[in-house]
Amino acid sequence: MHQRRFAKHLRTTMTEAEHRLWHHLRAHRFAGFKFRRQHPIGPYIVDFAALRHRLIVEADGGQHNEHARDARRDAWLAGRGFRVLRFWNHEVLQNTELVLGEILRILSPGPSPPRGEGS
């Protein structure tokens, strides 16, 4: 199946955890950040991507017990400047606010250290 068509298929068959995250991330609802869902990047389709901020958020179920494959994928994405955050589906469903807080922490850098004279 063509990658774009497969991404569209994935958007129609999202898991409960992906639905929960998408409810919060869609339409600039999440602190004004723009996310795409089931978005193709190179040979991969990522669950959620804030492209401008080079952040990918993955909601992983039991099929992600293949750590070597995920590690290769994450390394490929990191090599292109992306940071990948992975959460287990049960984390998203049971601790949604904690997951969203972690995403926001990554997207919103803290205040800059005070600048001294001559900096």
Beta strands, then each sheet from edge to edge (+ up, - down):
strand 1: 36-41
strand 2: 44-50
strand 3: 55-60
strand 4: 83-88
sheet 1: 1+ 2- 3+ 4+
end
